[in-house]
Amino acid sequence: MPIITPPKIVQDALNEFLAPLFHNHCQRNHLANYTTGLMIADNKTVAGMTQEMPNASDQSCLNRFLTEVDWDHESMNQARIDWLQQFDDTQFHERGVIAIDDVLIDKSGKFIADSGTFWDHSEQRYKHAQDLIIAHYVHPHSKKHYPLDFKRYKKADQCEWTGEDFKKMTALTIELINRCQEQNVLGCFTFDSFYTCAEIQNHIHSLKNKDKTERGYVGDLKFNRKLTFKGVEQQAVEFAKTIPSSDRKSVVVDGINQWYLTVCVKMPNINHKVRIVILWKYKNDAEPRKILVTNKIHWHAERIVETYRSRWTGTETFHRDGKQELGLGDCQLRDSTGQTRHTYCVFLAHSLLVHQLDKTNVSGMLGVKLSTIGEVCRALFRESVRNLIGWVLEQMEDAMQMGANRTLRLHRVCRRLGLVMR
């Protein structure tokens, strides 16, 4: 399906905040084409996008735009975040949530930069991939979410081979946290049990909000983590087993009922007091389903659970949409800069689509609300079809006005569309 022109939301973004970041019209045109391809192209590789865009330049031009041309992808990412602050449903909020998680991006090429063999816990197998640690922002009221920034993790043997300094995932995560602090991103951090470690917990607690209070976090606690309550040190799961069912209270978050007990405890190597929330699916369960920990010891259980639940909204939803709808794992460029710019372009495409959620269909159909990223992509596809039909009609009209040369003109139109005229 040929794509004649970028959709309106991409053109508007160029006019509103992207154009000043690029040196000339060609660069802006390449960005528009690439972002459009991520949204609606069938084949989201550089070659595939170029084949689907009759008005685009050769694929080598788009390739060089991603790998060689001088433009600042970090400035583009910051401009995207600044643009989102203009709207009530995406701007930073003191009750917002910053969710941190990593995702494996499958790669088929063995020589793609920063790719390696990683264990995928969800598929229970090793795969060749890149490991991206991404910080996401979730608005507390609209529940709209978007990525803030990312770090690419490389194993020690990869760094040794390339001569780079090896950084642990905790160190990269702390860099992301510091980046959020520098950008004045409001809200509480949340993450799964892998990131709930003393190094990250202590670092977040050492940071300050504008009102001089400590930055907050809510993490998933591993069952074997040690804690001390009333002078007794034991594993978290063993402590949970000592709680009689009569002491467990009901909590309902997002329509889901669970049973909980919350108490303040001390933990080894943690330099501040923490509150844990032990959750059971049913009141008489022997084993807890989850144990949460936070440095916000004055928070009630409902807020702690609600904050942690935003982790799924901010991370897993983006990982799914990024892979299924926006080509997050489709880039096959070997160059590290090209891979980085591709990821930031996916962030840009996702944010433009998020801005359209809960609005009237961008295709112009009245009474239809867009509620998912997939729906917005399909609406943009319908807009692209209308643009194609309008363009073909214009070319046909021009051909008719050419008189004797109209057949030649029609052949040229068909060739540009990749069609065969009989």
Secondary structure, DSSP 8 states (H G I E B T S, - for coil): ----S--HHHHHHIIIIIGGGSSSHHHHHHHHHHHHHHHH-SS-SHHHHHHT-TTS--HHHHHHHHHTS---HHHHHHHHHHHHTTSTTTS--TT-EEEEEEEEEE---TTSTT-EEEEETTTTEEEEEEEEEEEEEE-TTT--EEEEEEEEE--HHHHHHHT-----HHHHHHHHHHHHHHTT--SEEEE-TTT-SHHHHHHHHHSB-TTS-B--EEEE--TT-EEEETTEEEEHHHHHHTS-GGG-EEEEETTEEEEEEEEEEB-TT-SS-EEEEEEESSTT-SS-SEEEEES-TTS-HHHHHHHHHHHIIIIIHHHHHHHHTS-TTT-----HHHHHHHHHHHHHHHHHHHTTTTSB-TT--TT-B--SHHHHHHHHHHHHHHHHHHHHHHHHHHHHHTGGGHHHHHHHHHHHTT----
